[in-house]
């Protein structure tokens, strides 16, 4: 069927859309359907968040109804006309229909006809129940009757209408065992299908996910497979990952794609911040306001009362709830406590940086958001840096460096693209060199949220790994950290759960930008003087402290790579103030170790140490010194807390003969001679 004039008017309205006050205007004959079908339809639309007008709900008593009613028609996006058997008897309804068609042709609204137990052809031809009504009208309102008939013909020809057949009700009547509620259930199913159609057309409450989205289809496919709810059970789904990986954006996208299927939905954004500033009670009220479309009339004064109200109100509605950026179990317990709070078919989505929270709360599935792959990274960075999906030819090499820096983190790729947009090649070069030294504040502030949520021991573990132990064996690192009384197994597990650390093949790893953040946290302890920082790992900073004797009690760990640094003289004075030194490593690279394997009897150049060299050792837990040049450790060396001692390719002949190494777990040594005294080890 060719589209009618009012269908064409509606289709051509997309370029100029007036501001709508209402989503839907309901036109119906009250005597026929006000207390049954139309009431059920109105309630369903309101519960779905669709702002709907009907005359007995919106027009104040005692006011002049006609002007306000006509204004309501003009301000409504959709006009839903319910044709019933007695519809044509009402001059009011027929005038209303004429006005609706005028508005559609002028403003481009959409008419959706519903034929409630009437045949569309009876409406079109004014036959059946419409015949008698028009016999009376033609006697009194000849001119108006022509307009009314034309309006009925036009609307009944619209293809996108709905027909509730009389035949189905007759079947229900024949089945006497079925009561009136079953008929209403039939209407309810019909109404739900209709409401979903309205919901899709309105596309209301769409959450913004930005324009330059890459790789989203993959995430949505994965989440839809986890959400797949054929059993119609309540499902709780967790989304977790490192800060800046795109958890919130993904949650918004999945919410946009499936929210129309639910009786109500709520997206509680940034629960961590809002819960901290406004309290859990405010979060509960926000959720109920969303689900009840601003009609939350319940007053409660504490979180426990709120829990009871939520259980009562959510138990009868199929809802979609997204709880974004959760960092505390109490937030989940008060907002989306248990599965039995919710109606069957409800979906709860939780985003967090802490996988352990999801486990404790008992989610059904947990989805980890991974970094973008190389091709996706190129596309995302190019969209921001060049406003196109592919890089400019002259910038390809620089783009590779930028992608290597970001390591697939969408937050970093977006920042780099915006920062480097419209800049010249030399400016790109300069900016990328600067980024290797200092992580941008916009990236660091997001990543640091997870670090700030750690306790002091967990922070120490994170910083030790970032500065000294990334890529090292987990058991090796745990021994050393346990020796520092850091409770390594527990701390490492917490860092893994909070997406600050990964363990693969028993090796500790973290995203490069998290490591950069850790370095920046240490540097900020004293920007000008490295000797006032807790950890030293960069060759320039170590050389500065040891050559200028600026070391202080703040220093807890030093790593010195002699294969990439110029030779310096170690002195007692340089170490004198480092009374809290826990970790000391002086090492050479793999090539040096390989050379030593085949040159055991040859003299390999070593760092020069004075014979009276000493360094603080009371707090020392880890000592690794490749090529240690002296024949014994300092005479005042205290090894009672040492747990790891590695003196590969050293000239040492005697460790120490006065005290035992009570806590030593591992001793590694290759050299020309055996130790003269092994009694220094206990057990």
N, C-alpha and C positions, 0 to 999 in steps of 0.2 A: 504494500500500500504506500502510495506517495505521501510524503509528509504534509500535514495540514499547514495552513498559514500561521497558526499560533505555534506549531512546532518549529517552523522556520524562524519565526520571531525569537523564540527562545534560544535557538541554536546560534543566532547572529548576535547575541547580546554580550558575548564574552569580552568585547573590546570596551564596553562602557557599562559597568555594573554599579547601580546606585547603592548607597549604604543601607543594608537591610537591618531592620530592627528585630524582625522575627525570621526564623528559619522556615517555619511552616504556618500557613493559615488553613484552618479546618472549616470547610463549608458543608453543612449538613442540615437535615430537617430534625429539629429537636424531638418532636413527638415520636419519630420513628426510631432513632438510634442514640439519643442523648444518654440514656441510662444503660446501654449495652455496648454495641460495637464501637461507637465513636468514643465513648468513655474509655474503653479498653485501649483503643488506638492512641488516644491522647496521653494516657498514662505511660504507655510503652515509649512514645516519643520523648516525653519529659525525662523518663528514667535513663534514656540513652544520651542525654545532654543536648537534645534538639529543642530549641526554644520555640514553642508552639502556641499559637493563638486560637482560642475558641471564645465565642461571645460571652458565655456565662462565667468565664474565668478572668478575663482581662478588662471588661467594661464595668465601670462602677455603677451601682444601682442609683437610679434617679437622674443619671445624666442622659443627654440626648444620644441615643444609640447609633443612629444612622451615620452621622458624620465621622464618628470615631471608628465605626466598623469599616467604612470606606477607606479611611486612612490606614487602618490595620492591613487591609488588602494591598494597598500601595507599598507598604513597608515590609512585605513578606516575600521571601525568596521562592518558596514553593507554595502553590495553592492546591490543596488536596480536597477534591469534591466527592462527597459520599452520596451517590445516587441511591435512594431507597424508594419503595413503592409509593409513598406519599409525598415524595420530593416536589413533584410538579404542582401540588395543591398549594404550595406556599409561594405567594408573590414575592415575599421577602427573599427566599432562596433563589428564585429566578432572576430578580434584580441583582442579587449578589453575583450570580453567575455571569451576567452581562458585564458587570463592572470588572470581574476577574479577567475576562477576555480582553477588555479594553486595556487593562494594566499590562497584560502579557504582550500585547502588540506594541505598547508604548515603552515598557521598561524591560521586556525580555524575561519575565518570570517563567516558571515552568508549571504547567497544570498536570496533576496526576489524578485521573478519575478512578474511582472505586465504585463498582457496580455491586451493591449489596442486595442480594436476592432479587435483582432485576436483570433482565436481558438487555445488553447494550443496544440491540436493535429497537427495543421499545423506547429507549431514550432518544435514539436517532430519529425514529419515525413518529414518535409520540403515539405509540400504540400501547396495547395492554393497559396497565394501570394509569398510564399517562393520558389515555384518550379522554376519559371523563373529566379529568382536571382541565384539559384545554377546551372542552365543550363549554364549560362555565366561563373560562377566561375570555374566549372569543366574543361572548355576548357583551362583556363589560369593558374589556381592554383590547380593542382591536389592534391598535398600533403597537402596544407593548408586546402583544402575543407574537407578532412577526419577529421581533428582536429575540424573544425567549426561545422560539423554535429554532432560529438560526444558531443561537448559542448552544442549545442542546445538540444540534447536528454536529457543530464544529468540535465540541468536547468529546462526544461519543466516538468520533473518528480517530481520536488520538490512539496511536498504537501502544504506547507505554502505559497502559492502564492495568487495573487489577479487577478480577471478576470472582466474586464469592458466589458459587453456584447454589441455587435453591435445592438441587437434587441431593446434595450431600446432607443437608439438614433433614430431608425426608427420610433418608436412610437412618439418621440418628433417631428420628421420631419412631420409626418402625422398631428399633431396638429399645424396647421399653426399659430394659434393665439398665440402660445408660441414662444417667441423670443430666440435668442441665449443665453441670460442670464439664461434662465431656464435650458438649457443644462449644462451651467457652474455650476449652483447650484447643479445639479445632481452629476457632477464631484466633487464639493466641499464636498458634503456629503460623497462620496466615499473616498476622500482624508482625511477627518477628521477621519473616522474610521481607515484608514490606519496609520495615524499619531499617533493615540492613541495606536495602536499596537506597533509601533516603540518606543513610549515613555515608554510603559510598559517594553519592552525588554531592553531598554537602562538603565532604572531605574536612569536617570540622575538627578543631583541636589538634591540628597537625603540629608536631614538635619540630623545631628547626634543627636540621643536622648539618647545615652548611652546604656549600656548592661543590667544592673540590673533594669529593668522596671517592676513594679508591679501595677496591677489594671488598666492598660491602656485601656483594652478592654471596661471596664465600661464607662470610660470618652468618648471614641470614639463613642460608641453607643449613648450616651446622646447627644453629639455634632452633630452627623449625623442626629439625629431626629430633632434637632433645625435648622440645615442647610437645611434639606429636601426642595428642591426648585423645586417642580413639577410645580409651577406657573411660573417658569423662571423669577422671579423678582430679583432685587438687594437685597441682604440680608446682614445686619450688625449684627454680633454676638459678644457679649462681654464675656470674661472669666475673672472672678475676684476671689480674695482670698488673704489670708495672705501671706506675703513673705515667700518663701521657700516651698510653698505648691505644686509647680510643674506646674504652669500656662504655662511657656515657653516651657517646655518639652511636655506638652499636645498639645500646638499649633503647635509645630514642627511635632508631630506624625500625627495630622489631616491633616497638609499640605502635608506630604509625601503620605498620603493615597488617597488624592483627587486632587492633583495638575495637574495630567495628563489630567484632564477633561477641562482644561482652556487653552485659547490662550496664556496666559502669567501669571506669578506669581512672587510675591516678598515677602520675609520675612525680615522685618526691625526689627532687633534685638536691644534690649536695647535702645529704642528711648529716654528715659529720659536722659541717659548719653550722647549719641551722639548728641542729640538736644542741650544739655547744652554746650558741648565742641565745636561742629562744626557748630551748627545752623540749623534752619529749612530748609534753602535753600539746605544744603547738603543732608538732608533726602529726599527732593523732587527729587534731582538729582539721588540719590541711587535708589529710587523707579522706576523712568523712565528708568534708565540703566538696571535694572532687567527685566522690562516688555518688553523693546525694544531690549533686548539681546546685550547690549553694543553699540547700534546704536543710542544713544540719541544725535542727531546733533543740538538740539535746545539750543540756548544760551539765558540765562535770568539772570538778575542781582539782582533781589529781589524776595521775597516770593510771592508777588502779581502777578508778571509776571509768576512765576512758577505755580501758581494756574491755570492761564489761559491756559498754555501749557498742564498741566495735564488733565484739562477738555477736551481739544481738542483731545489729544492722547488716553485717556482712554475710551472715549465715544463709540468707535467703536470696542473695544476688550472685550471679556469675560475674566475677570481676577480674580485671587485669590490674595488677599493682606492680610498679617498679620502684624499688627502694635503692637510690643511687648513692654511691660513695659512703658505704657503711664502714665504720672503723671500731665499733663496739657492739658486743653481743646484746647488751641491754636495749640498744636501738631496735634490733630485730624482735626481741622478746615483747616489746611494748607496741610494735607496729604491725608485725605479721607473725605473731607468736607461734601458732601451730596450724597444722593442716586442717584440723576440725573447726577452726574459726570460720572457714569459708565454704561457700556453696560448691557443689560438684561442678567440675569444668573450669574452676578458677585457676589462673596462672599468676604466680608470684615470681618476679625477677629481681635478683639482688646483685648489685655491682660492688666490688670491693677490691682492695689491694691485698687483703689477708685471706688466703685460702682456708686457714684454720677456722675462721668465723663461720664459713659455709659448712664445714664439717660439723662443728659444734651445734649449729642450728638444724642440721639434719636435712639439707637440701637433697632433692632427688637426683640432680645432675649438676656438675660443675664444668664450666667451659673456660679454658684458658685462652686468652687473646695473645697470639704470637705477633712478632714483628713482621712488617711488610717484607716481601721478598724483593730481590734486586729490581725486577721490572716494575713492580708496583711503586717502589721508592723513586725510581726515575720519573714515573708519571706524576706522582704527587708533588715532588719537588719542582718539576717543570711547570706544572699548572700554576704554582705560586710565583716562581722565578721568571717564567717567560710567557705566562698566560696561554699556554698551549700544552698538549699532552707529551710532546717530544722536545728534547733540549735543542738549542741552537748548536750548529756544528762547531763553532769556535769555542764553545764552553764545555764540550763533552768531557775533556780531561778534568776540568775543575769540578764538574758535576760528580764525577766518580769519587773525587776526594771528599766532597760534601756528603755523599751517600755513605762513604766509609765512616765518616764522623758520626752520622746520625744512627747508623746500624738499624735501620728499619723502624725507628720510633716516629710515629706520625707527628707528635708534638714538635720534635726537633726538625723534621723535614718541613713542616709548615713554617716554623720560625725562620729557618734558613732561607726558604723561598721568598718570604716577605722581606726579610732583611737584605737579601742580595738582589731583589728586583730592581731592574733598570741600572745596575751598577756595571762599571767597566771591568775588563779582565784584570787589570792591575788591582782594582779595588776588591775583586773576588779573592785574588791571591793574598792580599794583606789581611782580609777578614778571616780567611781560613787559617792563616798562620796564628792570628790572635786567638781563635777558638781553641786551638791545641793547647794554649796556655791557660785560658780562663773560660769556664762554662758560662753561657749567657744567663743572666738573672731570670729571664722568662722561663727557661728550662729548669734551672736549679730550684726555683721556688716550688715548682710542681713536684719534682722528684723528692725534694727534702721533706715533704709532708710525711712520708713513710719513715724517714730517719728520725724525725722529731717525735714520733710515736714510740720509739724504743726506750728501754731503760738504760742506765749508764753502762752496765756490763755489755749489753747488746750493741750499744754504740761503739764501745771499744773493740768488740769482735769485728764489727763491720769495718771500722777504720783500719784495723790491723790487716784484714784481708785485702781491702782496697789498696793499701800502701805497700804491703809486703808479700801477701800470700795468694793473690789471684792466680789461678792455674795450678796451684799446688795440691798435693794429695791430702784428702780430707783427714785421714788418720794422723798423718804427720802434723798438720796444723792443729788438730784437736789436742794432741799430746802437749804441744807448746802452750796453747791457750788454757788448757786445764791446769798446767803448771803455774799460770798467772792467776789462778782461781776465778776463771771466767765461766766455768760450767759450759764447756764448748758444745757438747752434744745438744743441749737444750737451746743454747743461743743460736747455733747454726740452723736448727730446725725452725726457729722463729723467723730468722732472716729468709729462709726458703719460703715459708708460708706467706710472708709479707712481700714476696716477689722482689726482694733485694739481693737474692743470691740463688744460684742454681748449683746442683750437684749432678754431674754426668761422668760416668765411668770412675766414680769416686774422686773426681777433680772438682775443686771449687771454682766457680766462675760467676761473673756478674756482667750486666750490660756495661759497655764502655762508658756511657754517660753517667751511670751510677758510680763507676770508679772515679771519673772526673769530679763528680759531686763530692765524693769522699776526700779527694785531694784538696778541693777548694775549701772544705770545712776545716781541714788542718791548716792550710795556708792562712785562713782568716783568723787563726789563733794569734798570729802576729804577722802582719803583712810585710813589714820592713826587715825584721830580723829572724832568720830561720832558726837561730839558736833558742828562741822562745817558743818554738812549736814542739808538739809532742812526738812527731814522727818525721824522719828525714829519709827520702828515697831518691831524690834527684841529685845527680852528680854535682851540679853547681852549688846547691845548698849544702851538701855534705862537705865539699871542699871549702866553702866559705866558713863554716863553723870550725872545721879542724885546723885550718891555716890561720884563722884570726882569733882562735881560742874564745869563741863567743858562746860555747855550749852552756846550758843552764840545767837546773833540776827539772825543767819542763820536759826534757827529751826522754822518751821511753823506748824508742827504737831507731836504729840506723841500719840502712842497707847501702853498701858501697860496692859498685861494680867496677873492679879494677881494670877490666879489659876494655872499658869504654871511657875511662877517666885518666887524666894525667896523674903521674906518680906524685904522691905527697908524703910528707913525713908525719907519722903518728907520734904524738907526744903525750906524756902524762898530764901536762898542763891543759891540753885540749879537752881531755876527758874528765878533768878533776871535778867539775861542778855537776856532772851528769849522775847524780846520786840515785835517780829512779830508773836507770837504764835496765830494761827488761830483755831487749832483743838487739843483738849485734851480729851483723852478717857482712863479711868481706869476701866477695866471691869473684870468680872469673867465669867467662862464658863456656859454652859446650866445647868449643875448639880447644880451649886451654885444657879442659878435662881429658879430651881425647889425646892431646899431646902428652899429658902426664902418664896416660895408660901405657905408652910405649917408651917413655923416657924416665923411668923410675929412678935410674941410677945417675941421671944427669942433673947438673945443678941448674935449676930454673930460677930466673930472677924473681926475687920476692920483695915485698915492701920492706923498707928499712925501719927497724925498731931499735931504740936504745936499749941496752941491757937492763937498765933499771925501769923499763916501761911498766906502768901499772894503769889500771882503769877500774872504775867502780863495778863491783860484782855482787854485792849483797842481794840485789833484786834481780840479778841476771838469770833468765830462764832458758835462753837460747843463744848459744855461741857457735857461729859458723865462720871459720877463717881459713880460706884456701891459701896454702903456702905460708902458714904462720912461721915466721923466720927464727924465733928463739927456740932454745932447747927445752924450755919448761915454761909453764904458766907463771905469771908474776907471783912473787913470794907471799904477797898479801891477798892472793886471789881467794875469794869465798865462793865455793861451789855447792853449798848445801841446798840451794834452790834450783840448781841447774837441772833441766830435764832433757836437753838435747845438746850434744857436743859433737861438732864436726870439724876435724882438723886435717882435711885431705891434703896430701902432698906437702906436709909440714916437716920441719926439721926437729920436731919435739921428741925428746927422749925420756923425759920424766914429767908426769903430770903435776903431782904434788904429793908430798909424803907426810903431811901433818893432819889433814882432815879428810873425811870420807865424803863422796858424792851421794848423799842419801836418796835423792829424788831422781837421779839420772836414769832415763829410760833407754837412750840410744847414744852410742859412741861410735863415730866413724873416723877412721884414720888409715891413710896409706902413706908409707914412707920408707926410708932406707933402713931404719933400725927398729927393733922391737922396743917396747917401753921397758925401762929399767925397773919400774916398780908398779905392779898391778894391784897392790894391796889397798890402793886408794878407793877402790870400788867396794861397796857393801852389797852382798848378795849377788 
